[in-house]
């Protein structure tokens, strides 16, 4: 009995620091943020701290600017994910071939993803600079344009430039997943298909693409979850502008909390994002189970 009690006490002592750390960093902020979303926490309000129930959620869901920010987030996520999947797959197919210098290419492909996001954003801000940016200089030298262009001055162009910066950074991440899956394919199946007269495109659509379907599903969910939380790229490049053209939902939550001092609205938007990601994860698990069953 004494040994059993000492083992239990040792287990509690061992787990306690990790529990305190998780509670302090993860659980307590989550609980506190949820409480804020059910109260009036606007610092400029006379009724600060008053319990308002789901009023903040109904207000957010009926606010046209919130839906506009969700729409911009959905556009950013969908376009960037499609481009990253297509480019990542093409690069992975190239890196999967046995050609000279392939080991070096596999080593350096990770470099864009290894660059911190804030550094990536600062680099692209210099590239997009309207007066001495590298993109303008390149396009003028190639006679694609006759004069320099301000890439971040219009909402539509600014959003697409942000997508370009994100695609440049995250395509290597997608490529590594695809390359790892391609490395585990059965080469003899491809050799047999080639001997039977199957062409390159036929082998890709019949053999490669179905095999990569689980990897594609995993990447779609992972990248959607990450892209819906994009903040530092927007903060460093456009700060939500121009004319709210890049005002994604997580940046709007930041503005509501730390610029407008409407902490309850910021907390509500944060939980709406969390609910969406949780719903997405649930759908992903269901789809993955169907894929495994088939």
Backbone torsions as a table, in degrees:
resi	resn	phi	psi	omega
1	UNK	NA	-40.4	-179.6
2	UNK	-66.3	-39.7	178.5
3	UNK	-65.0	-39.7	179.5
4	UNK	-64.4	-41.4	179.1
5	UNK	-66.4	-39.9	178.5
6	UNK	-66.1	-37.4	176.8
7	UNK	-65.4	-40.6	179.6
8	UNK	-66.6	-40.5	178.7
9	UNK	-65.5	-38.5	177.6
10	UNK	-63.5	-39.9	178.9
11	UNK	-64.8	-42.0	179.7
12	UNK	-64.4	-44.0	179.5
13	UNK	-63.3	-36.6	-179.9
14	UNK	-70.4	-40.4	-175.9
15	UNK	-80.8	-26.6	-172.7
16	UNK	-56.1	-47.3	179.4
17	UNK	-59.8	-40.8	178.4
18	UNK	-65.3	-39.6	179.3
19	UNK	-64.6	-44.4	178.6
20	UNK	-61.4	-41.2	-179.9
21	UNK	-64.8	-46.5	-179.7
22	UNK	-64.9	-41.7	179.7
23	UNK	-64.1	-43.3	-177.1
24	UNK	-71.4	-34.9	-174.8
25	UNK	-94.1	-33.0	-173.1
26	UNK	-110.9	-60.6	-170.3
27	UNK	-68.7	-47.3	-177.5
28	UNK	-61.9	-46.8	175.9
29	UNK	-61.0	-36.8	178.0
30	UNK	-63.4	-45.7	179.8
31	UNK	-64.7	-44.7	-178.7
32	UNK	-64.4	-40.2	178.5
33	UNK	-65.4	-39.2	177.2
34	UNK	-64.2	-39.3	177.3
35	UNK	-63.9	-41.4	177.7
36	UNK	-60.6	-35.3	-178.8
37	UNK	-70.2	-15.5	179.2
38	UNK	-102.9	4.7	-179.4
39	UNK	-126.1	168.1	171.3
40	UNK	-91.6	102.0	-176.9
41	UNK	-110.5	24.4	177.3
42	UNK	-76.0	124.6	-176.2
43	UNK	-67.1	-22.9	-178.9
44	UNK	-91.5	2.0	-176.8
45	UNK	-94.0	144.7	178.2
46	UNK	-74.4	-23.1	-179.3
47	UNK	-101.3	37.6	-178.3
48	UNK	-62.5	135.4	179.9
49	UNK	89.7	-3.2	-179.5
50	UNK	-74.0	137.3	178.0
51	UNK	-74.3	126.9	-177.2
52	UNK	-122.0	3.0	177.4
53	UNK	67.4	-131.4	-177.1
54	UNK	-93.2	15.7	-178.9
55	UNK	-58.8	-41.0	-179.9
56	UNK	-62.7	-36.4	179.5
57	UNK	-70.7	-43.6	178.2
58	UNK	-65.4	-36.5	177.8
59	UNK	-65.0	-42.5	-179.3
60	UNK	-67.4	-40.6	-177.1
61	UNK	-74.3	-14.7	176.3
62	UNK	-105.6	5.1	-179.9
63	UNK	-89.3	121.3	-178.0
64	UNK	-65.0	-31.8	179.9
65	UNK	-68.5	-32.1	176.9
66	UNK	-67.2	-44.8	178.1
67	UNK	-64.9	-34.5	176.6
68	UNK	-65.0	-39.6	178.3
69	UNK	-68.8	-36.2	174.4
70	UNK	-64.6	-38.2	177.8
71	UNK	-64.3	-42.2	177.5
72	UNK	-65.8	-37.1	177.2
73	UNK	-65.6	-42.3	179.0
74	UNK	-63.8	-40.2	177.8
75	UNK	-64.4	-47.0	178.4
76	UNK	-58.2	-45.8	-177.1
77	UNK	-66.0	-48.6	-174.5
78	UNK	-65.2	-46.9	-178.1
79	UNK	-66.9	-45.3	-178.5
80	UNK	-66.0	-39.3	-179.1
81	UNK	-67.6	-42.8	178.8
82	UNK	-61.2	-46.5	179.8
83	UNK	-64.2	-40.9	-179.8
84	UNK	-66.4	-38.8	178.8
85	UNK	-66.5	-44.9	-178.3
86	UNK	-66.6	-50.8	-178.6
87	UNK	-66.4	-40.6	179.5
88	UNK	-62.8	-39.3	178.7
89	UNK	-68.1	-42.1	179.2
90	UNK	-62.1	-44.6	179.3
91	UNK	-67.0	-39.0	179.0
92	UNK	-64.0	-39.0	177.2
93	UNK	-63.4	-37.7	177.1
94	UNK	-67.3	-45.2	-178.2
95	UNK	-71.1	-15.7	178.7
96	UNK	-81.7	-11.6	-180.0
97	UNK	-80.6	151.6	179.9
98	UNK	-91.6	81.4	-179.4
99	UNK	-121.2	166.4	-176.3
100	UNK	-68.6	135.1	179.1
101	UNK	79.8	12.0	-176.0
102	UNK	-67.9	-31.5	178.9
103	UNK	-64.6	-39.2	178.0
104	UNK	-66.0	-42.6	179.1
105	UNK	-63.7	-39.9	178.0
106	UNK	-64.9	-28.3	-179.0
107	UNK	-75.8	-40.1	-174.0
108	UNK	-88.8	-12.6	-177.5
109	UNK	-64.6	-22.2	-176.7
110	UNK	-80.2	-13.3	-172.1
111	UNK	-58.4	-47.0	179.2
112	UNK	-58.6	-39.3	179.4
113	UNK	-69.6	-29.8	-179.1
114	UNK	-73.7	-19.7	179.3
115	UNK	-69.7	130.1	177.3
116	UNK	-58.0	146.2	-173.9
117	UNK	-60.0	-39.4	-178.5
118	UNK	-68.0	-33.9	175.6
119	UNK	-70.2	-40.5	176.3
120	UNK	-59.4	-43.6	-179.8
121	UNK	-65.7	-41.8	178.6
122	UNK	-63.4	-39.4	178.9
123	UNK	-63.2	-46.0	-179.3
124	UNK	-70.8	-26.5	175.6
125	UNK	-65.1	-38.3	174.3
126	UNK	-68.4	-38.9	179.0
127	UNK	-63.5	-38.1	-178.3
128	UNK	-85.6	2.8	-175.1
129	UNK	-57.1	133.3	-174.0
130	UNK	-70.1	-19.0	-175.5
131	UNK	-105.2	-43.6	-178.5
132	UNK	-135.3	34.5	177.0
133	UNK	-76.7	149.4	-177.8
134	UNK	-67.8	-32.1	-178.7
135	UNK	-66.0	-45.8	176.7
136	UNK	-60.8	-44.9	-179.1
137	UNK	-61.0	-42.3	-179.5
138	UNK	-65.0	-47.3	-177.3
139	UNK	-67.4	-33.6	176.9
140	UNK	-70.5	-40.7	178.5
141	UNK	-63.9	-34.4	178.6
142	UNK	-84.7	2.0	179.2
143	UNK	62.5	26.4	172.7
144	UNK	-76.8	-35.3	176.6
145	UNK	-126.7	156.9	178.5
146	UNK	-99.8	-17.1	-179.7
147	UNK	-146.2	164.1	-178.5
148	UNK	-71.7	150.2	-176.5
149	UNK	-125.7	142.3	176.9
150	UNK	-88.6	99.0	-170.3
151	UNK	-71.1	-24.4	-175.9
152	UNK	-107.7	20.9	-175.5
153	UNK	-96.1	-16.2	178.9
154	UNK	-118.5	146.5	-175.8
155	UNK	-57.6	-46.8	-176.4
156	UNK	-64.6	-47.8	-179.2
157	UNK	-65.9	-40.6	-178.6
158	UNK	-62.2	-42.4	179.3
159	UNK	-63.1	-41.4	-179.8
160	UNK	-70.0	-31.8	175.6
161	UNK	-69.0	-36.4	175.1
162	UNK	-64.3	-41.1	176.7
163	UNK	-61.3	-41.4	178.3
164	UNK	-59.8	-43.7	178.9
165	UNK	-63.6	-39.5	179.5
166	UNK	-69.2	-40.1	179.4
167	UNK	-63.9	-41.3	179.5
168	UNK	-60.2	-37.6	-177.6
169	UNK	-79.2	-40.3	-169.4
170	UNK	-95.4	-13.1	177.5
171	UNK	-58.9	-42.3	176.3
172	UNK	-59.3	-34.6	177.2
173	UNK	-62.0	-45.5	177.8
174	UNK	-65.6	-39.6	-179.0
175	UNK	-60.9	-40.3	-179.3
176	UNK	-63.1	-41.2	177.7
177	UNK	-62.3	-47.0	179.8
178	UNK	-64.5	-41.6	-178.8
179	UNK	-63.4	-40.6	178.2
180	UNK	-62.7	-38.9	178.2
181	UNK	-69.3	-40.4	180.0
182	UNK	-65.9	-31.8	-179.9
183	UNK	-68.2	-20.6	-178.5
184	UNK	-96.9	4.1	178.8
185	UNK	-73.3	155.6	179.5
186	UNK	-83.1	108.6	-176.6
187	UNK	-64.8	-29.9	-177.5
188	UNK	-65.0	-30.1	178.4
189	UNK	-65.2	-41.8	178.4
190	UNK	-67.1	-38.7	178.7
191	UNK	-65.0	-40.5	177.6
192	UNK	-65.7	-39.4	178.8
193	UNK	-65.8	-38.2	178.1
194	UNK	-65.0	-40.2	179.2
195	UNK	-66.9	-28.2	178.3
196	UNK	-82.1	-0.2	176.2
197	UNK	94.7	11.0	179.0
198	UNK	-72.1	129.7	-179.9
199	UNK	-78.8	178.7	-176.9
200	UNK	-61.8	-49.6	-178.0
201	UNK	-68.7	-35.7	178.2
202	UNK	-64.1	-42.2	178.0
203	UNK	-65.6	-35.8	-179.2
204	UNK	-66.4	-48.9	-174.5
205	UNK	-77.6	-27.3	-177.4
206	UNK	-92.4	-36.9	-175.4
207	UNK	-105.1	-53.5	-171.5
208	UNK	-72.0	-51.7	-173.7
209	UNK	-62.8	-45.5	176.1
210	UNK	-61.5	-35.2	179.5
211	UNK	-66.8	-32.3	-177.4
212	UNK	-87.0	-0.8	-175.8
213	UNK	-58.7	-45.3	176.5
214	UNK	-60.8	-37.7	177.9
215	UNK	-64.8	-40.2	178.2
216	UNK	-61.9	-43.3	179.7
217	UNK	-62.3	-43.9	179.0
218	UNK	-61.7	-44.4	-178.6
219	UNK	-66.3	-39.0	179.4
220	UNK	-61.1	-45.2	-178.9
221	UNK	-68.2	-46.8	-179.3
222	UNK	-60.4	-45.6	-177.9
223	UNK	-72.6	-33.1	176.6
224	UNK	-65.1	-43.6	178.0
225	UNK	-61.4	-41.3	-179.8
226	UNK	-71.8	-42.8	-176.2
227	UNK	-69.5	-28.2	176.8
228	UNK	-72.6	-13.4	177.9
229	UNK	-107.0	17.4	-177.4
230	UNK	-64.3	127.5	-179.4
231	UNK	-138.5	-55.4	-172.5
232	UNK	-64.1	-33.5	177.7
233	UNK	-65.2	-43.9	177.7
234	UNK	-66.9	-42.7	-177.6
235	UNK	-61.3	-42.9	-176.0
236	UNK	-79.9	-31.5	-174.9
237	UNK	-89.8	-51.2	-169.6
238	UNK	-129.2	-19.2	-175.2
239	UNK	53.3	40.3	176.4
240	UNK	85.8	-11.3	-177.6
241	UNK	-96.1	-172.6	-7.1
242	UNK	-79.7	148.0	-179.5
243	UNK	53.2	41.3	-179.8
244	UNK	59.6	23.8	-178.0
245	UNK	-68.0	-24.2	177.6
246	UNK	-120.2	27.4	-179.0
247	UNK	-78.9	81.2	176.5
248	UNK	-73.4	167.1	-167.6
249	UNK	-68.9	-35.9	-179.0
250	UNK	-71.5	-31.9	176.4
251	UNK	-72.8	-32.7	175.4
252	UNK	-65.4	-38.5	176.1
253	UNK	-62.2	-38.8	177.2
254	UNK	-64.2	-44.3	179.6
255	UNK	-63.2	-43.7	-179.8
256	UNK	-60.8	-38.3	-174.8
257	UNK	-80.7	-50.0	-167.2
258	UNK	-106.2	-7.6	173.7
259	UNK	-109.2	-48.8	179.3
260	UNK	-86.7	-7.1	-180.0
261	UNK	59.8	29.2	176.5
262	UNK	-101.6	77.5	-174.2
263	UNK	-64.4	-33.1	-179.9
264	UNK	-67.2	-39.7	178.1
265	UNK	-68.1	-39.1	176.6
266	UNK	-63.7	-41.4	178.2
267	UNK	-65.6	-38.6	179.1
268	UNK	-63.9	-45.2	178.1
269	UNK	-62.8	-38.3	178.8
270	UNK	-62.7	-41.0	179.5
271	UNK	-73.1	-30.7	174.9
272	UNK	-65.2	-39.0	175.7
273	UNK	-64.0	-44.1	179.5
274	UNK	-61.9	-39.5	178.1
275	UNK	-63.8	-41.0	179.2
276	UNK	-64.0	-43.5	-179.8
277	UNK	-65.4	-39.2	177.4
278	UNK	-63.7	-40.9	176.8
279	UNK	-63.7	-40.6	178.5
280	UNK	-63.0	-41.8	178.2
281	UNK	-63.3	-39.7	177.9
282	UNK	-62.1	-44.9	178.7
283	UNK	-63.0	-41.1	179.6
284	UNK	-60.4	-44.9	-179.7
285	UNK	-62.2	-40.6	178.9
286	UNK	-64.7	-44.6	-179.9
287	UNK	-64.3	-40.9	-179.2
288	UNK	-65.1	-37.9	178.2
289	UNK	-65.5	-38.6	177.3
290	UNK	-64.2	-40.3	179.5
291	UNK	-64.2	-42.3	-179.9
292	UNK	-67.8	-35.6	-179.7
293	UNK	-69.5	-32.6	179.6
294	UNK	-82.3	NA	NA
